[in-house]
């Protein structure tokens, strides 16, 4: 009885080894066949195939869709393994699968695709954009002026119970957030910040995006947090300020229009009753992390 069981185990092991060997043999034959039947036209198809995968991956990465990009790669790799190792389908079917999958991903980000196709940057244009976005090195005086203007605007709005939501961006926000509002690229000033959030102003309900030394956009729509553990008096403005810090490495500054309380939000953590010192600390952390090292030495 024991001999029969042992014999069965040996047979199963041999069958598995034979199956694995056959799979490797087929994979080797496919690789040899690929290089044997290689033509210029086939080479062009392969180049276009990988360029498509690269472009789709770039679109997903630029729009912070990392998980979707990993899923995209995973499906391509799994289907490729099934095609070349097990031969469940032919090469044409595999190419069509990748093509359809890629088109589906591009349709999901059709606005960003259109923009990227038209947005051809020259070195001169990139230089201009750096100046406009405030990413060029600035002096300590410039930084302190920005910090002072933002704090003054927040405190003035707090005294008058004017609601406000400001996001301090590192240029890492999803493009659709910026495009949901009105592009400004304006110098930071107390008067401009207060004017944008004035209750009757057309952009007061949305978020203001600050990047470096510029007000990049205003009236922007942000994703709302889905967590229910926050106080019940947190309205849409607070939930939007929390939500954007959950999906991007940014800082939100919120002024409640009901109470005038100023909150600083980082990675979903809310610090309420922010006074002058807390606001200055948060803003200095933001600005001195963003400035080039050569400029930090002047601090």
HELIX and SHEET records of a PDB file:
HELIX    1   1 UNK A    2  UNK A   36  1                                  35    
HELIX    2   2 UNK A   40  UNK A   62  1                                  23    
HELIX    3   3 UNK A   66  UNK A   81  1                                  16    
HELIX    4   4 UNK A   82  UNK A   86  3                                   5    
HELIX    5   5 UNK A   91  UNK A  108  1                                  18    
HELIX    6   6 UNK A  110  UNK A  118  1                                   9    
HELIX    7   7 UNK A  123  UNK A  133  1                                  11    
HELIX    8   8 UNK A  140  UNK A  159  1                                  20    
HELIX    9   9 UNK A  175  UNK A  179  1                                   5    
HELIX   10  10 UNK A  190  UNK A  196  1                                   7    
HELIX   11  11 UNK A  236  UNK A  247  1                                  12    
HELIX   12  12 UNK A  276  UNK A  290  1                                  15    
HELIX   13  13 UNK A  293  UNK A  296  1                                   4    
SHEET    1   A 7 UNK A 182  UNK A 187  0                                        
SHEET    2   A 7 UNK A 214  UNK A 220 -1                                        
SHEET    3   A 7 UNK A 207  UNK A 211 -1                                        
SHEET    4   A 7 UNK A 164  UNK A 169  1                                        
SHEET    5   A 7 UNK A 251  UNK A 255 -1                                        
SHEET    6   A 7 UNK A 262  UNK A 266 -1                                        
SHEET    7   A 7 UNK A 269  UNK A 271 -1                                        
END                                                                             
